[in-house]
């Protein structure tokens, strides 16, 4: 049960960070296509992670069974694993998108897109990989529940 609580707590922290990134991306006025796409990708990844959290909370009796969905979900949380990298990516996005303290810096950050095209593409590709990991974990959980 402690493992499930730890995983749930990690997911909650990541969802809070994704909320910050979403907030900053939504605050951009007249967003270009790349900003809208980045917003959509973060929202979609966060939605899948939120669904994983719900599925995880539904499992009340974790077992030490390697085929258990909790065991599969916990693989997302290993050191240097998908949840760690997703959280790092979100922290990077927030740091680049976060408005500055001074009014002039805040206005400048709203006008300037902080990502070069290559970095933007790498971020989008990473988000798609994380969504795939989260989706596979959800499918594994559904498969586990459908087995006799």
N, C-alpha and C positions, 0 to 999 in steps of 0.2 A: 504493500500500500504506500510506503514511503517513496518508492520509486515513482509511482503514479503522481503523487503530490509534487515531487521535485520536477517532473516533466511538465505538469500543469503549470507550476509556478514559472518555469522557464518560458513556456508558451505565452503566458500572460504578460511577462516582461517584454517579450518580442512584439506582441500585439500592441502594447502601449507605445513602443518605439515606432511601429508602423503607422499608428495613429498620428504621431507627430509628423512623419514624412508626408502622409496624406494631407494633413492640415496645411503644410507649407506648399505642397503642390497645388492644392485647391485655391490657395490665396493668390496665386499668380493671375494677373488680369490678362485677358486676351491671350491665353496660352496657345503656343504654337503646337503643331501636331506632335512633336517629340515630347513636349511636356504632358500633353494629354495621354499619350501612349504610356509614358512612365507612370503617371497617376493610375491608369487602368491596370498596369502590371502589378504595382504595389497593392492596389485594392484587391485584385484577384488572388495574389499570393496570401495576403492577410486573411481573406475569406476562407481559403482552404485551410490555413492554419487554425482559424477559429473553429472550423468544422472538426478538425483533428482534436482540438481541446474538448469540444462537446462529446466526441466519441470516446475520448480518454476518460472523461468524467463519468461516462455511462458504465465503465468497467469497475465494479465495486470489489471484485475478488481477483486481484492479480495473482498469477501463478508463476512458478519458475519453469514453465513449459516453454522451450525454445520456439514453439509454433504459436505461442500466445500473441495476441495483437499488441499487448503491452511490451513484450520483448521486441517486436518489430518496430513499434513506435519509439522505444528507448534507443534504438540504433540511430535515430535522427539526432539524438542529443549527445552522442559520443563526442569526446574532445576532437576538435577540428572537423566536426561533422556538419551536415546541412543546416541545422538550426543555428549553430555557432556562426557559420558563414553568412547566413541570412541576416542574423542580428548585426554582424559587422558591416554588411552592405547597407542596412538601414541606418546605422550610426553614421556611416560615410555620407549617405544622402542627406540626413538631417544636418550634419555639420556644414555641408556645402549649400544647403537651401535655407538654413536658419537666418532670419534677418539679423542684421548687426544691431548694436546698441544705439548708435547715433542715428538720427533721422536721415542724414545724407547717405550713410552706408546702407541703411535699410532700403531707401529708394533705389540706390545703385544695384543692390542685390536683386530687387524686383525686376529691373530692366535687363540685367545681364544673365544669360544662361550659363551656369558655372561648369558645364560639362562640354568637353570637346567631343566631336563626333565619334572618335574611336572609343573613348571612355563610355559614352552614352550607349553605344552598341554592346560593349562588354557588360554593362549593367543590365540591359534588357535581356541579353543572353543568359546571364546569371539568374535573373528573376524567373525566366522560363524554366531553367533547370530546377530551381527550388520548387516551383509549382509542380513540376513533374514528380519530384520526391514526395511532396506532400500528398499529391493525388494517389501515388502508388501506395503510400501508407494507409490512406483512407480505403482504397480498394482491398488491401490486405485485411483490414479490419472487417470489411463487409464480407469478404470471403470466409474469414474465420467464423463469423456469426452464422453463416449459411450452412456450414458443415455440421453433420450430425454429431 
